[in-house]
Amino acid sequence: MKSRGYIVIVTAFIGGLYAWYFASGENQYSGFIDWLRSLITRGTLQINSTVQQVSDTVSGTSDNTTSGTAQALNLIAGFEGFSSKAYPDPAGQTAKWSIGYGHQLTGSDGLTTSSVIDEATAFSLLSSDVQSATNCVYSNVGVPLTANQTAALISLCYNIGCPAFQNSTLVQLLNQGDYAGAANEFSRWVYAGGQVSSALTSRRAQEQSLFLA
Protein backbone atom coordinates (compact mmCIF):
# COMPACT_ATOMS: atom_id res chain seq x y z
CA MET A 1 0.00 0.00 0.00
CA LYS A 2 2.84 2.39 0.84
CA SER A 3 4.57 1.84 -2.49
CA ARG A 4 1.31 2.52 -4.32
CA GLY A 5 0.94 5.77 -2.38
CA TYR A 6 4.46 6.81 -3.32
CA ILE A 7 3.73 6.14 -6.98
CA VAL A 8 0.62 8.32 -6.81
CA ILE A 9 2.56 11.15 -5.15
CA VAL A 10 5.46 11.00 -7.63
CA THR A 11 3.06 10.84 -10.58
CA ALA A 12 1.14 13.83 -9.28
CA PHE A 13 4.38 15.76 -8.72
CA ILE A 14 5.67 15.12 -12.24
CA GLY A 15 2.23 15.92 -13.64
CA GLY A 16 2.33 19.23 -11.79
CA LEU A 17 5.75 20.04 -13.23
CA TYR A 18 4.46 19.13 -16.70
CA ALA A 19 1.47 21.45 -16.29
CA TRP A 20 3.74 24.24 -15.02
CA TYR A 21 5.99 23.82 -18.04
CA PHE A 22 3.09 23.99 -20.49
CA ALA A 23 1.67 27.01 -18.70
CA SER A 24 4.90 28.83 -19.54
CA GLY A 25 3.97 28.61 -23.24
CA GLU A 26 6.01 25.57 -24.30
CA ASN A 27 4.29 22.64 -26.00
CA GLN A 28 6.84 19.98 -26.83
CA TYR A 29 7.35 16.85 -24.73
CA SER A 30 11.05 16.59 -25.65
CA GLY A 31 11.50 20.16 -24.51
CA PHE A 32 9.91 19.27 -21.18
CA ILE A 33 12.37 16.39 -20.69
CA ASP A 34 15.33 18.67 -21.41
CA TRP A 35 13.94 21.29 -19.04
CA LEU A 36 13.38 18.73 -16.29
CA ARG A 37 16.91 17.35 -16.74
CA SER A 38 18.40 20.85 -16.47
CA LEU A 39 16.36 21.50 -13.32
CA ILE A 40 17.63 18.34 -11.64
CA THR A 41 21.29 18.90 -12.58
CA ARG A 42 21.40 22.66 -12.13
CA GLY A 43 23.50 22.65 -8.95
CA THR A 44 26.09 20.20 -10.29
CA LEU A 45 26.46 22.11 -13.54
CA GLN A 46 26.95 25.39 -11.70
CA ILE A 47 29.54 23.85 -9.38
CA ASN A 48 31.47 22.24 -12.22
CA SER A 49 31.47 25.46 -14.24
CA THR A 50 33.69 27.11 -11.61
CA VAL A 51 36.36 24.41 -11.62
CA GLN A 52 38.53 25.62 -14.49
CA GLN A 53 38.32 29.21 -13.28
CA VAL A 54 39.65 28.20 -9.86
CA SER A 55 42.30 25.83 -11.21
CA ASP A 56 43.66 28.36 -13.69
CA THR A 57 44.65 30.68 -10.85
CA VAL A 58 46.92 28.10 -9.21
CA SER A 59 50.55 28.14 -10.23
CA GLY A 60 51.55 24.88 -11.90
CA THR A 61 47.99 23.71 -12.49
CA SER A 62 47.84 19.97 -13.18
CA ASP A 63 45.15 17.43 -13.92
CA ASN A 64 45.22 16.50 -10.23
CA THR A 65 44.59 20.12 -9.28
CA THR A 66 41.66 20.42 -11.67
CA SER A 67 40.10 17.10 -10.68
CA GLY A 68 40.77 17.70 -6.99
CA THR A 69 39.18 21.14 -7.14
CA ALA A 70 36.10 19.69 -8.81
CA GLN A 71 35.76 17.09 -6.07
CA ALA A 72 36.35 19.70 -3.37
CA LEU A 73 33.66 22.02 -4.73
CA ASN A 74 31.08 19.24 -4.69
CA LEU A 75 32.27 17.98 -1.30
CA ILE A 76 32.04 21.40 0.30
CA ALA A 77 28.64 22.18 -1.22
CA GLY A 78 27.38 18.86 0.14
CA PHE A 79 28.91 19.29 3.58
CA GLU A 80 27.81 22.89 4.05
CA GLY A 81 24.40 22.85 2.39
CA PHE A 82 22.83 25.99 0.97
CA SER A 83 21.42 28.73 3.18
CA SER A 84 20.00 31.87 1.62
CA LYS A 85 20.17 33.62 4.99
CA ALA A 86 23.12 34.28 7.28
CA TYR A 87 23.48 31.99 10.30
CA PRO A 88 25.80 31.77 13.34
CA ASP A 89 28.73 29.52 12.43
CA PRO A 90 29.43 27.65 14.60
CA ALA A 91 26.07 27.60 16.33
CA GLY A 92 25.82 28.84 19.89
CA GLN A 93 27.63 32.15 19.34
CA THR A 94 27.09 35.37 17.43
CA ALA A 95 30.64 36.53 16.67
CA LYS A 96 30.97 34.60 13.40
CA TRP A 97 28.30 34.24 10.73
CA SER A 98 28.15 32.37 7.43
CA ILE A 99 25.85 32.34 4.41
CA GLY A 100 25.40 30.39 1.17
CA TYR A 101 27.70 27.36 1.15
CA GLY A 102 29.57 28.17 4.35
CA HIS A 103 30.94 31.54 3.24
CA GLN A 104 32.00 33.37 6.38
CA LEU A 105 30.93 37.02 6.50
CA THR A 106 33.99 39.26 6.40
CA GLY A 107 32.57 42.75 6.61
CA SER A 108 34.18 43.61 3.28
CA ASP A 109 32.04 41.35 1.09
CA GLY A 110 28.98 43.60 1.17
CA LEU A 111 27.03 41.10 3.29
CA THR A 112 25.54 41.45 6.76
CA THR A 113 23.78 39.16 9.21
CA SER A 114 20.47 40.27 7.67
CA SER A 115 21.52 39.54 4.07
CA VAL A 116 19.57 37.15 1.85
CA ILE A 117 21.25 35.71 -1.28
CA ASP A 118 20.29 33.38 -4.12
CA GLU A 119 22.10 30.21 -5.22
CA ALA A 120 23.95 31.96 -8.05
CA THR A 121 25.51 34.37 -5.55
CA ALA A 122 26.28 31.48 -3.21
CA PHE A 123 28.11 29.60 -6.00
CA SER A 124 30.10 32.75 -6.78
CA LEU A 125 31.15 33.05 -3.13
CA LEU A 126 31.95 29.33 -3.02
CA SER A 127 34.15 29.67 -6.10
CA SER A 128 36.08 32.57 -4.60
CA ASP A 129 36.52 30.87 -1.23
CA VAL A 130 37.63 27.58 -2.78
CA GLN A 131 40.10 29.51 -4.91
CA SER A 132 41.61 30.92 -1.71
CA ALA A 133 41.67 27.48 -0.06
CA THR A 134 43.29 25.93 -3.14
CA ASN A 135 45.97 28.62 -3.16
CA CYS A 136 46.58 28.04 0.54
CA VAL A 137 47.00 24.29 0.06
CA TYR A 138 49.45 24.65 -2.81
CA SER A 139 51.38 27.45 -1.06
CA ASN A 140 51.97 25.34 2.03
CA VAL A 141 52.21 21.75 0.80
CA GLY A 142 55.45 20.89 -0.95
CA VAL A 143 54.93 17.21 -1.74
CA PRO A 144 53.06 15.60 -4.66
CA LEU A 145 49.32 15.19 -4.20
CA THR A 146 46.78 12.98 -5.92
CA ALA A 147 43.43 14.42 -6.98
CA ASN A 148 41.76 12.79 -3.97
CA GLN A 149 44.35 14.17 -1.56
CA THR A 150 43.98 17.61 -3.13
CA ALA A 151 40.20 17.53 -2.70
CA ALA A 152 40.40 16.39 0.92
CA LEU A 153 42.93 19.09 1.84
CA ILE A 154 41.00 21.87 0.08
CA SER A 155 37.83 20.81 1.91
CA LEU A 156 39.65 20.82 5.25
CA CYS A 157 41.34 24.17 4.57
CA TYR A 158 38.02 25.71 3.50
CA ASN A 159 36.46 24.61 6.78
CA ILE A 160 39.19 25.52 9.29
CA GLY A 161 40.75 28.49 7.49
CA CYS A 162 44.17 29.02 5.97
CA PRO A 163 46.01 30.17 9.15
CA ALA A 164 44.96 27.04 11.04
CA PHE A 165 45.72 24.84 8.05
CA GLN A 166 49.21 26.18 7.35
CA ASN A 167 50.23 25.94 11.01
CA SER A 168 48.79 22.46 11.50
CA THR A 169 50.68 19.30 12.39
CA LEU A 170 48.96 17.74 9.39
CA VAL A 171 50.83 20.02 6.97
CA GLN A 172 54.09 19.56 8.90
CA LEU A 173 53.84 15.76 8.65
CA LEU A 174 52.76 15.90 5.03
CA ASN A 175 55.78 17.99 4.06
CA GLN A 176 57.97 15.39 5.77
CA GLY A 177 56.52 12.80 3.43
CA ASP A 178 54.47 11.17 6.21
CA TYR A 179 51.18 10.78 4.34
CA ALA A 180 49.78 8.24 6.83
CA GLY A 181 50.59 10.49 9.77
CA ALA A 182 48.99 13.44 8.01
CA ALA A 183 45.85 11.40 7.35
CA ASN A 184 45.54 10.65 11.06
CA GLU A 185 45.45 14.38 11.80
CA PHE A 186 42.06 14.89 10.14
CA SER A 187 40.31 13.45 13.19
CA ARG A 188 41.73 16.20 15.43
CA TRP A 189 39.67 18.91 13.75
CA VAL A 190 36.26 17.95 15.14
CA TYR A 191 35.63 20.67 17.74
CA ALA A 192 33.08 23.49 17.54
CA GLY A 193 32.66 25.80 20.50
CA GLY A 194 34.97 23.61 22.55
CA GLN A 195 32.78 20.54 22.07
CA VAL A 196 33.13 17.56 19.74
CA SER A 197 30.75 18.06 16.82
CA SER A 198 29.13 14.97 15.31
CA ALA A 199 28.82 16.80 11.98
CA LEU A 200 32.52 17.67 11.96
CA THR A 201 33.43 14.14 13.06
CA SER A 202 31.55 12.75 10.06
CA ARG A 203 33.05 15.35 7.72
CA ARG A 204 36.61 14.66 8.87
CA ALA A 205 36.09 10.91 8.48
CA GLN A 206 34.92 11.38 4.89
CA GLU A 207 37.81 13.72 4.10
CA GLN A 208 40.26 11.26 5.64
CA SER A 209 38.82 8.37 3.64
CA LEU A 210 39.10 10.43 0.45
CA PHE A 211 42.69 11.39 1.30
CA LEU A 212 43.60 7.70 1.74
CA ALA A 213 41.69 6.49 -1.34
C-alpha positions in Angstrom: 0.0 0.0 0.0 2.8 2.4 0.8 4.6 1.8 -2.5 1.3 2.5 -4.3 0.9 5.8 -2.4 4.5 6.8 -3.3 3.7 6.1 -7.0 0.6 8.3 -6.8 2.6 11.2 -5.2 5.5 11.0 -7.6 3.1 10.8 -10.6 1.1 13.8 -9.3 4.4 15.8 -8.7 5.7 15.1 -12.2 2.2 15.9 -13.6 2.3 19.2 -11.8 5.7 20.0 -13.2 4.5 19.1 -16.7 1.5 21.5 -16.3 3.7 24.2 -15.0 6.0 23.8 -18.0 3.1 24.0 -20.5 1.7 27.0 -18.7 4.9 28.8 -19.5 4.0 28.6 -23.2 6.0 25.6 -24.3 4.3 22.6 -26.0 6.8 20.0 -26.8 7.3 16.8 -24.7 11.0 16.6 -25.6 11.5 20.2 -24.5 9.9 19.3 -21.2 12.4 16.4 -20.7 15.3 18.7 -21.4 13.9 21.3 -19.0 13.4 18.7 -16.3 16.9 17.4 -16.7 18.4 20.9 -16.5 16.4 21.5 -13.3 17.6 18.3 -11.6 21.3 18.9 -12.6 21.4 22.7 -12.1 23.5 22.6 -9.0 26.1 20.2 -10.3 26.5 22.1 -13.5 27.0 25.4 -11.7 29.5 23.9 -9.4 31.5 22.2 -12.2 31.5 25.5 -14.2 33.7 27.1 -11.6 36.4 24.4 -11.6 38.5 25.6 -14.5 38.3 29.2 -13.3 39.6 28.2 -9.9 42.3 25.8 -11.2 43.7 28.4 -13.7 44.7 30.7 -10.9 46.9 28.1 -9.2 50.6 28.1 -10.2 51.5 24.9 -11.9 48.0 23.7 -12.5 47.8 20.0 -13.2 45.2 17.4 -13.9 45.2 16.5 -10.2 44.6 20.1 -9.3 41.7 20.4 -11.7 40.1 17.1 -10.7 40.8 17.7 -7.0 39.2 21.1 -7.1 36.1 19.7 -8.8 35.8 17.1 -6.1 36.3 19.7 -3.4 33.7 22.0 -4.7 31.1 19.2 -4.7 32.3 18.0 -1.3 32.0 21.4 0.3 28.6 22.2 -1.2 27.4 18.9 0.1 28.9 19.3 3.6 27.8 22.9 4.0 24.4 22.8 2.4 22.8 26.0 1.0 21.4 28.7 3.2 20.0 31.9 1.6 20.2 33.6 5.0 23.1 34.3 7.3 23.5 32.0 10.3 25.8 31.8 13.3 28.7 29.5 12.4 29.4 27.7 14.6 26.1 27.6 16.3 25.8 28.8 19.9 27.6 32.1 19.3 27.1 35.4 17.4 30.6 36.5 16.7 31.0 34.6 13.4 28.3 34.2 10.7 28.1 32.4 7.4 25.9 32.3 4.4 25.4 30.4 1.2 27.7 27.4 1.2 29.6 28.2 4.4 30.9 31.5 3.2 32.0 33.4 6.4 30.9 37.0 6.5 34.0 39.3 6.4 32.6 42.7 6.6 34.2 43.6 3.3 32.0 41.3 1.1 29.0 43.6 1.2 27.0 41.1 3.3 25.5 41.5 6.8 23.8 39.2 9.2 20.5 40.3 7.7 21.5 39.5 4.1 19.6 37.1 1.9 21.2 35.7 -1.3 20.3 33.4 -4.1 22.1 30.2 -5.2 24.0 32.0 -8.0 25.5 34.4 -5.5 26.3 31.5 -3.2 28.1 29.6 -6.0 30.1 32.8 -6.8 31.1 33.0 -3.1 31.9 29.3 -3.0 34.1 29.7 -6.1 36.1 32.6 -4.6 36.5 30.9 -1.2 37.6 27.6 -2.8 40.1 29.5 -4.9 41.6 30.9 -1.7 41.7 27.5 -0.1 43.3 25.9 -3.1 46.0 28.6 -3.2 46.6 28.0 0.5 47.0 24.3 0.1 49.5 24.7 -2.8 51.4 27.4 -1.1 52.0 25.3 2.0 52.2 21.7 0.8 55.4 20.9 -0.9 54.9 17.2 -1.7 53.1 15.6 -4.7 49.3 15.2 -4.2 46.8 13.0 -5.9 43.4 14.4 -7.0 41.8 12.8 -4.0 44.4 14.2 -1.6 44.0 17.6 -3.1 40.2 17.5 -2.7 40.4 16.4 0.9 42.9 19.1 1.8 41.0 21.9 0.1 37.8 20.8 1.9 39.6 20.8 5.3 41.3 24.2 4.6 38.0 25.7 3.5 36.5 24.6 6.8 39.2 25.5 9.3 40.7 28.5 7.5 44.2 29.0 6.0 46.0 30.2 9.1 45.0 27.0 11.0 45.7 24.8 8.1 49.2 26.2 7.3 50.2 25.9 11.0 48.8 22.5 11.5 50.7 19.3 12.4 49.0 17.7 9.4 50.8 20.0 7.0 54.1 19.6 8.9 53.8 15.8 8.7 52.8 15.9 5.0 55.8 18.0 4.1 58.0 15.4 5.8 56.5 12.8 3.4 54.5 11.2 6.2 51.2 10.8 4.3 49.8 8.2 6.8 50.6 10.5 9.8 49.0 13.4 8.0 45.8 11.4 7.4 45.5 10.6 11.1 45.4 14.4 11.8 42.1 14.9 10.1 40.3 13.5 13.2 41.7 16.2 15.4 39.7 18.9 13.8 36.3 18.0 15.1 35.6 20.7 17.7 33.1 23.5 17.5 32.7 25.8 20.5 35.0 23.6 22.6 32.8 20.5 22.1 33.1 17.6 19.7 30.7 18.1 16.8 29.1 15.0 15.3 28.8 16.8 12.0 32.5 17.7 12.0 33.4 14.1 13.1 31.6 12.7 10.1 33.0 15.3 7.7 36.6 14.7 8.9 36.1 10.9 8.5 34.9 11.4 4.9 37.8 13.7 4.1 40.3 11.3 5.6 38.8 8.4 3.6 39.1 10.4 0.5 42.7 11.4 1.3 43.6 7.7 1.7 41.7 6.5 -1.3 
